[in-house]
């Protein structure tokens, strides 16, 4: 995209390209050889890469627009130099591209560092934007290379990218990453060492809700600590596999990790009773019992709002409520200090909400509405706090967790008859629970052989007899 192109010029070009591709895609049955279709796939990827480069330029232009209030109450848009990022620019991009707050900030930052190099910034990443503009490099691989050169001076970055240029057409992200590290080790080994020190100092653990009933953890640890911890987890997991507690090694390792952690900690649970909205399941304060006439909410009201929202209510943001401000949706004193007029917003999005052109609204059921300056409206809902639904498989509520979890959960001892009845006769249970069997045979018991449909398949050995290679 040239510096003289207007937004309408870009929109017209996009419309023509989409119409042309749409007419070709709907032309009927596909004919052609494998080589021809492989060439089509590559050509389309080149088009996507070029479009991504143009999108980067558009993001930089959007981020440089800074809205300001005039004395007469009107809003004017000031155009800053390329490389300037308005406070609410990532929030606007988040709504346009349907990205989370963190992903939108990263997208704006990557675009600015690639496009504005040599103008307001000096990053050395202009070579990546040029490769994308010619269709040779996609956005993901460009992001990987830029991440490897994050802390390098602009001259070093430009040198490494120039050396990588011949491989942009042929190598995947993993190989480009390794090649960048090798080049960086030759050009400036001190930078590579400093990066390793920074990565070790920033190691941490994150958690978020994934599938229903399942959480996902993502952690980075110093290598020597990770090796020792993994050895302990794997040793306990092998015991679970050998004892029949878990069927797969991955499940056994997950159980070993949680057992090792909970066995070394004391967890205290506080139960607070609140009313839940019948539709959304959000905590509600009937009759504004916790409301106050002061500007600052009292301790009970603040705890209620944080328990209702759990995290920042701005669309796509996941900052925990404990780190958020309590924002009046309708400014105090025009709006009350009550649960119906307070939401949790992180400091950044609290400031974004106050920028020109933004408006918000909170419904009685806890739904939060955010409208950005472009007119796009998004909503967020507080977590459903109604009682846990019935189990997916049995139709019965899941049993409560043990009050004193430990690594060994005895279930017995059992007689030989009990053990045989449970493990050798009858169809498998609908869900297998992880537990440690304690079996002390008293005498040998022989039962009729179960039908073939009721037999459990033989357990495969943990390790094959020969290496899998």
C-alpha positions as CSV (number, residue, x, y, z in Angstrom):
1,X,0.0,0.0,0.0
2,X,1.5,3.3,-1.1
3,X,1.5,6.3,1.2
4,X,-0.8,8.2,-1.1
5,X,-3.5,5.5,-1.2
6,X,-6.7,6.3,0.6
7,X,-8.9,3.9,2.6
8,X,-11.4,3.9,-0.3
9,X,-8.7,2.9,-2.8
10,X,-7.8,-0.1,-0.6
11,X,-11.4,-1.1,-0.1
12,X,-12.1,-0.9,-3.9
13,X,-9.0,-3.2,-4.6
14,X,-10.2,-5.6,-1.9
15,X,-13.7,-5.7,-3.4
16,X,-12.4,-6.4,-6.9
17,X,-10.1,-9.2,-5.7
18,X,-12.8,-10.8,-3.6
19,X,-15.3,-10.7,-6.5
20,X,-12.7,-12.3,-8.8
21,X,-11.8,-15.1,-6.4
22,X,-15.5,-15.7,-5.6
23,X,-16.4,-16.1,-9.3
24,X,-13.6,-18.6,-9.8
25,X,-14.3,-20.6,-6.6
26,X,-18.0,-21.0,-7.6
27,X,-17.3,-22.0,-11.3
28,X,-18.1,-25.7,-10.9
29,X,-16.3,-29.0,-10.7
30,X,-12.5,-28.8,-10.2
31,X,-10.2,-30.2,-12.9
32,X,-6.5,-30.2,-13.2
33,X,-3.4,-32.1,-12.2
34,X,-1.8,-32.2,-8.8
35,X,1.0,-30.0,-9.9
36,X,-1.4,-27.4,-11.2
37,X,-3.4,-27.3,-8.0
38,X,-0.1,-27.2,-5.9
39,X,0.8,-24.1,-7.9
40,X,-2.6,-22.6,-7.2
41,X,-2.2,-23.2,-3.5
42,X,1.2,-21.5,-3.5
43,X,-0.1,-18.5,-5.6
44,X,-3.0,-18.0,-3.2
45,X,-0.6,-18.1,-0.2
46,X,1.4,-15.4,-1.9
47,X,-1.7,-13.3,-2.2
48,X,-2.5,-13.9,1.4
49,X,1.0,-12.8,2.4
50,X,0.7,-9.6,0.3
51,X,-2.7,-8.9,1.8
52,X,-1.3,-9.3,5.3
53,X,1.5,-6.8,4.5
54,X,-1.2,-4.3,3.3
55,X,-3.2,-5.0,6.5
56,X,-0.1,-4.2,8.5
57,X,0.2,-0.8,6.8
58,X,-3.5,-0.2,7.5
59,X,-3.1,-1.1,11.2
60,X,-0.2,1.4,11.4
61,X,-2.3,4.1,9.8
62,X,-5.2,3.3,12.2
63,X,-3.0,3.4,15.3
64,X,-1.5,6.8,14.3
65,X,-5.0,8.4,14.5
66,X,-5.4,10.1,17.9
67,X,-8.9,11.4,18.8
68,X,-9.0,14.4,21.1
69,X,-11.8,16.5,22.7
70,X,-12.1,20.1,21.7
71,X,-13.1,22.8,24.0
72,X,-16.6,23.0,22.4
73,X,-17.2,19.3,23.2
74,X,-16.6,18.0,19.6
75,X,-14.1,15.3,18.7
76,X,-11.2,15.8,16.2
77,X,-8.8,13.2,14.9
78,X,-5.2,14.1,14.9
79,X,-2.9,12.1,12.6
80,X,0.5,11.3,14.2
81,X,3.6,10.0,12.5
82,X,3.8,6.4,11.5
83,X,4.8,4.4,14.6
84,X,2.6,6.3,17.0
85,X,0.1,4.0,18.8
86,X,-3.1,5.5,20.2
87,X,-4.2,4.2,23.6
88,X,-7.4,2.6,22.3
89,X,-6.0,1.4,18.9
90,X,-5.5,-2.2,20.0
91,X,-9.0,-2.2,21.4
92,X,-10.4,-1.1,18.0
93,X,-8.3,-3.7,16.2
94,X,-9.6,-6.3,18.7
95,X,-13.2,-5.6,17.7
96,X,-12.4,-5.5,13.9
97,X,-10.4,-8.8,13.8
98,X,-12.2,-10.6,16.6
99,X,-9.0,-11.0,18.7
100,X,-8.5,-11.1,22.4
101,X,-7.0,-8.1,24.1
102,X,-3.5,-9.6,24.3
103,X,-3.6,-10.9,20.7
104,X,-4.7,-7.5,19.4
105,X,-1.9,-5.6,21.3
106,X,0.6,-8.1,19.8
107,X,-0.9,-7.7,16.3
108,X,-0.6,-3.9,16.5
109,X,2.9,-4.0,17.9
110,X,4.2,-6.5,15.3
111,X,2.7,-4.4,12.5
112,X,4.2,-1.2,13.8
113,X,7.7,-2.7,14.3
114,X,7.7,-4.1,10.7
115,X,6.2,-1.2,8.8
116,X,7.5,1.8,10.7
117,X,11.1,0.8,10.7
118,X,13.2,3.7,9.5
119,X,10.5,6.3,10.1
120,X,9.7,6.9,13.7
121,X,11.3,3.6,14.9
122,X,14.5,1.8,14.3
123,X,13.9,-1.9,14.6
124,X,15.7,-3.4,11.6
125,X,12.6,-5.4,10.7
126,X,11.8,-3.7,7.4
127,X,13.1,-6.7,5.5
128,X,10.3,-8.9,6.9
129,X,7.7,-6.4,5.7
130,X,9.3,-6.3,2.3
131,X,9.3,-10.1,2.1
132,X,5.6,-10.2,3.0
133,X,4.8,-7.5,0.5
134,X,6.3,-9.6,-2.3
135,X,4.4,-12.7,-1.1
136,X,7.4,-14.7,0.0
137,X,6.8,-14.6,3.8
138,X,3.6,-15.1,5.8
139,X,2.7,-13.3,9.0
140,X,3.3,-16.2,11.3
141,X,6.9,-16.9,10.2
142,X,7.6,-13.2,10.2
143,X,6.4,-13.1,13.8
144,X,8.7,-16.0,14.8
145,X,11.8,-14.4,13.2
146,X,11.0,-11.0,14.9
147,X,10.5,-12.8,18.2
148,X,14.0,-14.4,18.0
149,X,15.5,-10.9,17.4
150,X,13.5,-9.1,20.0
151,X,16.3,-7.6,22.0
152,X,18.8,-7.1,19.3
153,X,20.0,-3.7,18.0
154,X,18.5,-2.6,14.7
155,X,21.8,-3.2,12.9
156,X,22.2,-6.7,14.2
157,X,18.5,-7.5,13.4
158,X,18.8,-6.2,9.8
159,X,22.0,-8.2,9.3
160,X,20.4,-11.5,10.4
161,X,17.2,-10.9,8.3
162,X,19.3,-10.2,5.2
163,X,21.1,-13.5,5.8
164,X,17.8,-15.3,6.3
165,X,16.2,-13.8,3.1
166,X,17.2,-16.7,0.7
167,X,15.3,-19.2,2.9
168,X,12.0,-17.3,3.2
169,X,10.6,-19.2,0.2
170,X,11.5,-22.7,1.4
171,X,11.8,-23.1,5.2
172,X,9.1,-23.4,7.8
173,X,9.0,-21.4,11.1
174,X,11.0,-24.0,13.1
175,X,13.9,-24.0,10.7
176,X,13.9,-20.2,10.4
177,X,14.0,-20.0,14.2
178,X,16.9,-22.3,14.5
179,X,18.8,-20.6,11.6
180,X,18.2,-17.2,13.3
181,X,19.6,-18.5,16.5
182,X,22.7,-19.8,14.8
183,X,23.3,-16.6,13.0
184,X,22.7,-14.6,16.2
185,X,25.2,-16.8,18.0
186,X,27.8,-15.9,15.4
187,X,27.0,-12.2,15.2
188,X,26.5,-11.4,18.9
189,X,26.7,-14.4,21.3
190,X,26.3,-12.0,24.3
191,X,22.8,-11.1,23.1
192,X,21.8,-14.7,23.0
193,X,23.1,-15.3,26.5
194,X,21.2,-12.2,27.8
195,X,18.0,-13.5,26.2
196,X,18.4,-16.9,28.0
197,X,18.9,-15.1,31.3
198,X,15.7,-13.0,30.7
199,X,13.7,-16.0,29.7
200,X,14.7,-17.8,32.9
201,X,13.8,-14.8,35.0
202,X,10.4,-14.5,33.4
203,X,9.5,-18.2,33.7
204,X,6.0,-18.7,35.1
205,X,2.8,-20.7,35.1
206,X,-0.6,-19.7,33.6
207,X,-4.0,-21.4,33.7
208,X,-7.3,-21.0,31.8
209,X,-10.5,-22.8,31.2
210,X,-10.5,-25.1,28.2
211,X,-12.9,-27.9,27.5
212,X,-16.0,-28.3,29.7
213,X,-14.7,-29.5,33.1
214,X,-11.0,-29.2,32.0
215,X,-8.4,-26.5,32.6
216,X,-5.2,-25.9,30.6
217,X,-1.9,-25.0,32.2
218,X,1.0,-23.4,30.3
219,X,4.3,-23.2,32.2
220,X,7.9,-22.3,31.5
221,X,10.6,-23.3,34.0
222,X,14.4,-23.2,34.3
223,X,15.8,-26.3,32.6
224,X,17.4,-27.8,35.7
225,X,14.2,-27.4,37.8
226,X,12.1,-28.8,35.0
227,X,14.2,-31.9,34.6
228,X,14.0,-32.7,38.3
229,X,10.2,-32.1,38.4
230,X,9.6,-34.1,35.3
231,X,11.5,-37.0,36.7
232,X,9.3,-37.0,39.9
233,X,6.1,-36.7,37.9
234,X,7.1,-39.5,35.4
235,X,8.1,-41.8,38.2
236,X,4.8,-41.5,40.0
237,X,2.9,-41.7,36.7
238,X,4.6,-45.1,36.0
239,X,3.4,-46.3,39.3
240,X,-0.1,-45.3,38.4
241,X,0.1,-47.1,35.1
242,X,1.6,-50.3,36.6
243,X,-1.1,-50.3,39.3
244,X,-4.0,-49.7,36.9
245,X,-4.9,-46.4,38.3
246,X,-4.8,-44.7,34.9
247,X,-5.0,-46.1,31.4
248,X,-2.7,-43.7,29.5
249,X,0.7,-42.2,30.4
250,X,-0.5,-38.7,29.7
251,X,-3.5,-39.0,32.1
252,X,-1.2,-40.6,34.7
253,X,1.3,-37.7,34.4
254,X,-1.5,-35.1,34.8
255,X,-2.8,-36.9,37.9
256,X,0.8,-37.2,39.3
257,X,1.3,-33.5,38.9
258,X,-1.8,-32.5,40.7
259,X,-1.3,-35.1,43.4
260,X,2.2,-33.9,44.0
261,X,1.1,-30.3,44.2
262,X,-2.0,-30.8,46.4
263,X,-0.1,-33.2,48.7
264,X,2.3,-30.3,49.6
265,X,-0.3,-27.6,50.2
266,X,-3.2,-26.9,52.4
267,X,-6.2,-25.4,50.5
268,X,-8.9,-23.5,52.4
269,X,-12.3,-22.9,50.6
270,X,-14.6,-20.1,51.6
271,X,-18.3,-20.5,50.5
272,X,-20.3,-17.3,50.1
273,X,-24.0,-17.5,49.3
274,X,-25.3,-15.1,46.6
275,X,-28.4,-14.8,44.4
276,X,-27.9,-15.9,40.8
277,X,-29.7,-14.5,37.8
278,X,-32.1,-17.2,36.5
279,X,-31.0,-16.7,32.9
280,X,-27.3,-15.8,32.9
281,X,-26.4,-17.3,36.3
282,X,-24.6,-14.1,37.2
283,X,-24.5,-12.9,40.8
284,X,-27.1,-10.2,41.4
285,X,-27.7,-8.0,44.4
286,X,-31.5,-7.9,44.8
287,X,-32.8,-4.5,45.9
288,X,-29.3,-3.0,45.9
289,X,-28.7,-4.2,49.4
290,X,-24.9,-3.6,49.1
291,X,-25.2,-0.1,47.5
292,X,-23.6,2.9,49.1
293,X,-23.9,6.7,48.7
294,X,-20.2,7.1,48.7
295,X,-17.9,7.2,45.6
296,X,-15.8,4.3,46.7
297,X,-17.6,0.9,47.2
298,X,-17.4,-0.6,50.6
299,X,-15.6,-3.9,51.2
300,X,-18.7,-6.1,50.8
301,X,-19.7,-4.4,47.6
302,X,-16.2,-4.6,46.1
303,X,-15.9,-8.3,47.0
304,X,-19.3,-9.0,45.5
305,X,-18.5,-7.2,42.1
306,X,-15.1,-9.0,41.9
307,X,-16.8,-12.4,42.7
308,X,-19.4,-11.7,40.0
309,X,-17.0,-10.6,37.2
310,X,-14.0,-12.8,38.0
311,X,-11.9,-10.9,35.5
312,X,-11.8,-7.6,33.5
313,X,-15.1,-7.2,31.7
314,X,-13.7,-5.5,28.6
315,X,-14.2,-7.8,25.6
316,X,-11.3,-10.2,25.1
317,X,-9.5,-9.2,28.3
318,X,-8.6,-11.9,31.0
319,X,-6.9,-9.8,33.7
320,X,-8.1,-11.2,37.1
321,X,-10.6,-9.1,39.0
322,X,-8.2,-8.7,42.0
323,X,-6.0,-6.6,39.8
324,X,-8.8,-4.5,38.3
325,X,-10.4,-1.1,39.1
326,X,-14.1,-1.0,40.0
327,X,-15.5,1.4,37.3
328,X,-18.8,3.2,37.5
329,X,-20.6,2.5,34.2
330,X,-22.6,5.7,34.6
331,X,-20.2,8.2,36.1
332,X,-20.8,9.0,39.8
333,X,-22.9,10.9,40.9
334,X,-25.1,10.6,37.9
335,X,-24.9,6.8,38.5
336,X,-25.0,5.1,41.9
337,X,-22.3,3.1,43.6
338,X,-24.0,-0.3,43.4
339,X,-23.5,-3.7,41.8
340,X,-25.9,-2.7,39.0
341,X,-23.5,0.2,38.0
342,X,-20.0,-1.3,38.8
343,X,-17.8,-3.5,36.7
344,X,-14.2,-4.7,36.9
345,X,-11.9,-3.1,34.4
346,X,-8.1,-3.4,34.2
347,X,-6.3,-0.1,34.3
348,X,-5.6,0.0,30.6
349,X,-9.2,-0.7,29.5
350,X,-10.5,1.7,32.3
351,X,-8.6,4.4,30.4
352,X,-9.7,3.1,27.0
353,X,-13.3,3.3,28.1
354,X,-12.8,7.0,28.9
355,X,-11.4,7.9,25.4
356,X,-13.5,9.9,23.0
357,X,-16.1,7.8,21.1
358,X,-16.4,4.9,23.5
359,X,-19.6,4.0,25.3
360,X,-20.6,1.2,27.7
361,X,-23.8,-0.2,29.3
362,X,-24.5,-2.8,32.0
363,X,-27.7,-4.8,31.9
364,X,-29.5,-6.0,35.0
365,X,-28.5,-9.6,34.2
366,X,-24.8,-8.7,34.2
367,X,-24.3,-8.4,30.4
368,X,-21.8,-5.6,29.6
369,X,-22.0,-3.8,26.3
370,X,-19.0,-1.9,24.8
371,X,-19.3,0.3,21.6
372,X,-16.1,1.5,20.0
373,X,-15.6,4.7,18.0
374,X,-16.2,2.8,14.7
375,X,-19.7,1.8,15.9
376,X,-18.9,-1.9,16.6
377,X,-20.7,-3.2,19.7
378,X,-19.5,-6.2,21.7
379,X,-20.8,-7.9,24.8
380,X,-19.3,-9.9,27.7
381,X,-21.2,-12.0,30.2
382,X,-20.1,-12.8,33.8
383,X,-19.5,-16.4,34.6
384,X,-22.5,-18.6,35.2
385,X,-22.6,-19.1,39.0
386,X,-25.5,-21.5,39.1
387,X,-25.0,-25.0,40.7
388,X,-22.7,-27.4,38.8
389,X,-24.7,-29.2,36.0
390,X,-25.1,-33.0,36.1
391,X,-22.3,-35.2,34.9
392,X,-22.1,-35.6,31.1
393,X,-22.1,-39.4,31.3
394,X,-24.0,-40.7,34.3
395,X,-26.6,-38.1,34.9
396,X,-25.6,-37.9,38.5
397,X,-23.7,-35.0,40.2
398,X,-19.9,-35.6,40.5
399,X,-18.8,-36.5,44.0
400,X,-17.2,-33.7,46.0
401,X,-13.4,-33.7,46.0
402,X,-11.6,-35.3,49.0
403,X,-11.1,-32.9,51.9
404,X,-7.5,-34.1,52.5
405,X,-6.1,-35.1,49.1
406,X,-3.0,-37.3,49.2
407,X,-0.9,-39.4,46.8
408,X,-2.3,-42.7,48.1
409,X,-6.0,-43.3,48.0
410,X,-6.6,-46.8,49.5
411,X,-9.8,-48.6,48.5
412,X,-9.8,-51.8,50.3
413,X,-8.4,-54.3,51.2
414,X,-10.5,-56.6,49.0
415,X,-11.0,-60.3,49.0
416,X,-10.3,-62.3,45.8
417,X,-14.0,-62.6,45.1
418,X,-14.5,-58.8,45.3
419,X,-11.5,-58.1,43.1
420,X,-12.6,-60.7,40.5
421,X,-16.2,-59.5,40.4
422,X,-15.2,-55.9,39.8
423,X,-12.4,-56.5,37.2
424,X,-13.2,-59.7,35.3
425,X,-17.0,-60.0,35.2
426,X,-19.6,-57.8,33.6
427,X,-19.4,-54.9,31.1
428,X,-17.0,-52.0,31.8
429,X,-18.3,-49.2,33.9
430,X,-19.4,-46.1,32.0
431,X,-16.6,-44.0,33.5
432,X,-13.3,-45.2,34.9
433,X,-12.2,-43.5,38.1
434,X,-8.6,-43.2,39.1
435,X,-7.7,-44.9,42.3
436,X,-5.2,-47.1,43.9
437,X,-6.4,-50.7,44.4
438,X,-5.3,-52.4,47.6
439,X,-5.7,-56.2,47.0
440,X,-4.9,-58.9,49.5
441,X,-6.0,-62.2,48.1
442,X,-7.4,-64.6,50.7
443,X,-7.9,-67.7,48.6
444,X,-8.1,-68.6,44.9
445,X,-11.6,-68.1,43.4
446,X,-12.6,-69.5,40.0
447,X,-15.6,-67.9,38.2
448,X,-17.2,-68.8,34.8
449,X,-15.6,-67.1,31.8
450,X,-17.4,-63.8,30.9
451,X,-19.0,-63.4,27.5
452,X,-16.6,-62.0,24.8
453,X,-18.6,-58.7,24.6
454,X,-18.0,-58.1,28.4
455,X,-14.3,-58.9,28.5
456,X,-11.8,-56.1,28.9
457,X,-9.2,-55.9,26.1
458,X,-5.7,-57.1,27.2
459,X,-3.5,-54.3,28.5
460,X,-0.6,-53.5,26.3
461,X,2.8,-53.3,27.8
462,X,4.0,-49.8,28.9
463,X,7.1,-50.0,26.8
464,X,7.4,-52.0,23.5
465,X,9.9,-54.8,23.3
466,X,11.7,-53.1,20.5
467,X,12.4,-49.4,20.0
468,X,9.7,-47.6,17.8
469,X,12.3,-46.5,15.2
